[in-house]
Protein backbone atom coordinates (compact mmCIF):
# COMPACT_ATOMS: atom_id res chain seq x y z
CA UNK A 1 0.00 0.00 0.00
CA UNK A 2 1.18 3.46 -0.86
CA UNK A 3 -0.86 5.23 1.81
CA UNK A 4 -2.30 7.61 -0.80
CA UNK A 5 -5.97 8.45 -1.16
CA UNK A 6 -6.78 7.71 -4.78
CA UNK A 7 -10.46 8.54 -4.91
CA UNK A 8 -12.09 10.66 -2.23
CA UNK A 9 -15.46 12.23 -2.86
CA UNK A 10 -17.67 14.21 -0.53
CA UNK A 11 -20.97 15.23 -2.05
CA UNK A 12 -23.77 17.54 -1.01
CA UNK A 13 -25.84 14.65 0.29
CA UNK A 14 -28.61 14.77 -2.30
CA UNK A 15 -27.38 12.02 -4.60
CA UNK A 16 -27.76 8.32 -3.92
CA UNK A 17 -24.54 6.81 -2.48
CA UNK A 18 -25.14 3.43 -4.10
CA UNK A 19 -25.44 4.97 -7.58
CA UNK A 20 -22.25 6.97 -7.10
CA UNK A 21 -20.47 3.90 -5.76
CA UNK A 22 -21.20 2.01 -8.98
CA UNK A 23 -20.00 4.84 -11.21
CA UNK A 24 -16.71 5.11 -9.31
CA UNK A 25 -15.75 1.51 -10.16
CA UNK A 26 -13.84 2.69 -13.24
CA UNK A 27 -10.92 3.62 -10.98
CA UNK A 28 -10.40 0.12 -9.53
CA UNK A 29 -6.79 -1.03 -9.62
CA UNK A 30 -5.33 -4.31 -8.32
CA UNK A 31 -4.33 -4.26 -4.64
CA UNK A 32 -6.24 -1.01 -3.95
CA UNK A 33 -8.30 -0.95 -0.75
CA UNK A 34 -11.85 0.40 -1.01
CA UNK A 35 -13.54 1.48 2.20
CA UNK A 36 -17.26 1.92 1.74
CA UNK A 37 -20.01 3.15 3.98
CA UNK A 38 -23.13 0.99 4.27
CA UNK A 39 -24.93 3.33 1.86
CA UNK A 40 -22.60 2.10 -0.90
CA UNK A 41 -23.28 -1.59 -0.22
CA UNK A 42 -23.91 -3.49 -3.45
CA UNK A 43 -22.80 -7.10 -3.90
CA UNK A 44 -22.28 -6.60 -7.65
CA UNK A 45 -19.88 -3.71 -6.94
CA UNK A 46 -18.02 -5.73 -4.31
CA UNK A 47 -17.76 -8.64 -6.77
CA UNK A 48 -16.33 -6.23 -9.36
CA UNK A 49 -13.73 -4.99 -6.85
CA UNK A 50 -12.83 -8.59 -5.97
CA UNK A 51 -12.61 -9.66 -9.63
CA UNK A 52 -10.14 -6.86 -10.37
CA UNK A 53 -7.78 -8.02 -7.61
CA UNK A 54 -8.59 -5.19 -5.22
CA UNK A 55 -9.81 -5.32 -1.63
CA UNK A 56 -12.75 -3.77 0.21
CA UNK A 57 -14.04 -3.13 3.69
CA UNK A 58 -17.78 -2.71 4.06
CA UNK A 59 -20.48 -3.24 6.61
CA UNK A 60 -23.05 -5.83 5.60
CA UNK A 61 -26.72 -5.07 5.20
CA UNK A 62 -28.84 -6.65 7.89
CA UNK A 63 -30.53 -9.02 5.42
CA UNK A 64 -27.27 -10.30 3.88
CA UNK A 65 -26.89 -14.05 3.81
CA UNK A 66 -23.56 -15.53 4.84
CA UNK A 67 -22.44 -19.04 3.90
CA UNK A 68 -19.58 -21.49 4.39
CA UNK A 69 -18.61 -24.20 1.94
CA UNK A 70 -20.04 -27.58 2.82
CA UNK A 71 -17.23 -30.09 3.41
CA UNK A 72 -19.62 -32.91 2.58
CA UNK A 73 -21.88 -31.80 -0.29
CA UNK A 74 -24.56 -34.18 -1.52
CA UNK A 75 -24.57 -35.93 -4.89
CA UNK A 76 -27.29 -37.40 -7.06
CA UNK A 77 -27.19 -41.12 -7.80
CA UNK A 78 -25.56 -40.42 -11.17
CA UNK A 79 -22.65 -38.67 -9.40
CA UNK A 80 -23.72 -35.10 -10.22
CA UNK A 81 -23.27 -32.57 -7.42
CA UNK A 82 -26.44 -31.19 -5.84
CA UNK A 83 -25.79 -27.45 -6.21
CA UNK A 84 -27.99 -26.60 -3.24
CA UNK A 85 -25.73 -28.61 -0.95
CA UNK A 86 -22.46 -26.87 -1.89
CA UNK A 87 -22.88 -24.10 0.74
CA UNK A 88 -24.35 -23.99 4.24
CA UNK A 89 -26.07 -20.80 5.37
CA UNK A 90 -24.85 -19.55 8.73
CA UNK A 91 -27.34 -18.58 11.41
CA UNK A 92 -26.00 -15.14 12.27
CA UNK A 93 -28.34 -14.67 15.23
CA UNK A 94 -27.09 -17.93 16.75
CA UNK A 95 -23.45 -16.93 16.16
CA UNK A 96 -24.04 -13.51 17.69
CA UNK A 97 -25.69 -15.04 20.75
CA UNK A 98 -22.56 -17.16 21.32
CA UNK A 99 -20.47 -13.99 21.69
CA UNK A 100 -20.09 -12.12 24.95
CA UNK A 101 -20.68 -8.35 24.87
CA UNK A 102 -17.62 -6.69 23.32
CA UNK A 103 -16.33 -9.94 21.81
CA UNK A 104 -15.29 -10.27 18.14
CA UNK A 105 -15.37 -13.33 15.88
CA UNK A 106 -13.79 -13.83 12.45
CA UNK A 107 -15.10 -16.13 9.72
CA UNK A 108 -12.12 -16.32 7.40
CA UNK A 109 -13.66 -18.32 4.54
CA UNK A 110 -17.16 -17.00 4.14
CA UNK A 111 -19.35 -16.37 1.11
CA UNK A 112 -21.85 -13.52 0.93
CA UNK A 113 -25.08 -13.42 -1.03
CA UNK A 114 -27.90 -15.84 -1.69
CA UNK A 115 -27.01 -16.17 -5.37
CA UNK A 116 -23.54 -14.66 -5.85
CA UNK A 117 -21.55 -16.35 -3.07
CA UNK A 118 -18.90 -13.61 -3.02
CA UNK A 119 -15.80 -14.86 -1.15
CA UNK A 120 -15.14 -12.70 1.90
CA UNK A 121 -13.68 -12.55 5.36
CA UNK A 122 -16.47 -11.64 7.77
CA UNK A 123 -15.82 -10.04 11.14
CA UNK A 124 -18.66 -10.06 13.66
CA UNK A 125 -18.56 -7.82 16.71
CA UNK A 126 -21.11 -7.83 19.50
CA UNK A 127 -21.62 -4.45 21.08
CA UNK A 128 -20.81 -3.90 24.72
CA UNK A 129 -23.74 -3.29 27.08
CA UNK A 130 -22.88 0.42 27.15
CA UNK A 131 -22.84 0.65 23.34
CA UNK A 132 -26.17 -1.18 23.12
CA UNK A 133 -27.77 1.11 25.70
CA UNK A 134 -26.45 4.20 23.92
CA UNK A 135 -27.93 3.02 20.60
CA UNK A 136 -31.30 2.31 22.20
CA UNK A 137 -31.33 5.84 23.63
CA UNK A 138 -30.43 7.30 20.21
CA UNK A 139 -33.21 5.28 18.56
CA UNK A 140 -35.77 6.33 21.18
CA UNK A 141 -34.92 10.00 20.53
CA UNK A 142 -35.95 9.53 16.88
CA UNK A 143 -39.51 8.63 17.84
C-alpha positions as CSV (number, residue, x, y, z in Angstrom):
1,X,0.0,0.0,0.0
2,X,1.2,3.5,-0.9
3,X,-0.9,5.2,1.8
4,X,-2.3,7.6,-0.8
5,X,-6.0,8.5,-1.2
6,X,-6.8,7.7,-4.8
7,X,-10.5,8.5,-4.9
8,X,-12.1,10.7,-2.2
9,X,-15.5,12.2,-2.9
10,X,-17.7,14.2,-0.5
11,X,-21.0,15.2,-2.0
12,X,-23.8,17.5,-1.0
13,X,-25.8,14.6,0.3
14,X,-28.6,14.8,-2.3
15,X,-27.4,12.0,-4.6
16,X,-27.8,8.3,-3.9
17,X,-24.5,6.8,-2.5
18,X,-25.1,3.4,-4.1
19,X,-25.4,5.0,-7.6
20,X,-22.3,7.0,-7.1
21,X,-20.5,3.9,-5.8
22,X,-21.2,2.0,-9.0
23,X,-20.0,4.8,-11.2
24,X,-16.7,5.1,-9.3
25,X,-15.7,1.5,-10.2
26,X,-13.8,2.7,-13.2
27,X,-10.9,3.6,-11.0
28,X,-10.4,0.1,-9.5
29,X,-6.8,-1.0,-9.6
30,X,-5.3,-4.3,-8.3
31,X,-4.3,-4.3,-4.6
32,X,-6.2,-1.0,-3.9
33,X,-8.3,-0.9,-0.8
34,X,-11.9,0.4,-1.0
35,X,-13.5,1.5,2.2
36,X,-17.3,1.9,1.7
37,X,-20.0,3.2,4.0
38,X,-23.1,1.0,4.3
39,X,-24.9,3.3,1.9
40,X,-22.6,2.1,-0.9
41,X,-23.3,-1.6,-0.2
42,X,-23.9,-3.5,-3.4
43,X,-22.8,-7.1,-3.9
44,X,-22.3,-6.6,-7.7
45,X,-19.9,-3.7,-6.9
46,X,-18.0,-5.7,-4.3
47,X,-17.8,-8.6,-6.8
48,X,-16.3,-6.2,-9.4
49,X,-13.7,-5.0,-6.9
50,X,-12.8,-8.6,-6.0
51,X,-12.6,-9.7,-9.6
52,X,-10.1,-6.9,-10.4
53,X,-7.8,-8.0,-7.6
54,X,-8.6,-5.2,-5.2
55,X,-9.8,-5.3,-1.6
56,X,-12.8,-3.8,0.2
57,X,-14.0,-3.1,3.7
58,X,-17.8,-2.7,4.1
59,X,-20.5,-3.2,6.6
60,X,-23.1,-5.8,5.6
61,X,-26.7,-5.1,5.2
62,X,-28.8,-6.6,7.9
63,X,-30.5,-9.0,5.4
64,X,-27.3,-10.3,3.9
65,X,-26.9,-14.0,3.8
66,X,-23.6,-15.5,4.8
67,X,-22.4,-19.0,3.9
68,X,-19.6,-21.5,4.4
69,X,-18.6,-24.2,1.9
70,X,-20.0,-27.6,2.8
71,X,-17.2,-30.1,3.4
72,X,-19.6,-32.9,2.6
73,X,-21.9,-31.8,-0.3
74,X,-24.6,-34.2,-1.5
75,X,-24.6,-35.9,-4.9
76,X,-27.3,-37.4,-7.1
77,X,-27.2,-41.1,-7.8
78,X,-25.6,-40.4,-11.2
79,X,-22.7,-38.7,-9.4
80,X,-23.7,-35.1,-10.2
81,X,-23.3,-32.6,-7.4
82,X,-26.4,-31.2,-5.8
83,X,-25.8,-27.5,-6.2
84,X,-28.0,-26.6,-3.2
85,X,-25.7,-28.6,-0.9
86,X,-22.5,-26.9,-1.9
87,X,-22.9,-24.1,0.7
88,X,-24.3,-24.0,4.2
89,X,-26.1,-20.8,5.4
90,X,-24.8,-19.5,8.7
91,X,-27.3,-18.6,11.4
92,X,-26.0,-15.1,12.3
93,X,-28.3,-14.7,15.2
94,X,-27.1,-17.9,16.8
95,X,-23.5,-16.9,16.2
96,X,-24.0,-13.5,17.7
97,X,-25.7,-15.0,20.8
98,X,-22.6,-17.2,21.3
99,X,-20.5,-14.0,21.7
100,X,-20.1,-12.1,24.9
101,X,-20.7,-8.3,24.9
102,X,-17.6,-6.7,23.3
103,X,-16.3,-9.9,21.8
104,X,-15.3,-10.3,18.1
105,X,-15.4,-13.3,15.9
106,X,-13.8,-13.8,12.4
107,X,-15.1,-16.1,9.7
108,X,-12.1,-16.3,7.4
109,X,-13.7,-18.3,4.5
110,X,-17.2,-17.0,4.1
111,X,-19.4,-16.4,1.1
112,X,-21.8,-13.5,0.9
113,X,-25.1,-13.4,-1.0
114,X,-27.9,-15.8,-1.7
115,X,-27.0,-16.2,-5.4
116,X,-23.5,-14.7,-5.8
117,X,-21.6,-16.3,-3.1
118,X,-18.9,-13.6,-3.0
119,X,-15.8,-14.9,-1.2
120,X,-15.1,-12.7,1.9
121,X,-13.7,-12.5,5.4
122,X,-16.5,-11.6,7.8
123,X,-15.8,-10.0,11.1
124,X,-18.7,-10.1,13.7
125,X,-18.6,-7.8,16.7
126,X,-21.1,-7.8,19.5
127,X,-21.6,-4.4,21.1
128,X,-20.8,-3.9,24.7
129,X,-23.7,-3.3,27.1
130,X,-22.9,0.4,27.2
131,X,-22.8,0.7,23.3
132,X,-26.2,-1.2,23.1
133,X,-27.8,1.1,25.7
134,X,-26.5,4.2,23.9
135,X,-27.9,3.0,20.6
136,X,-31.3,2.3,22.2
137,X,-31.3,5.8,23.6
138,X,-30.4,7.3,20.2
139,X,-33.2,5.3,18.6
140,X,-35.8,6.3,21.2
141,X,-34.9,10.0,20.5
142,X,-35.9,9.5,16.9
143,X,-39.5,8.6,17.8
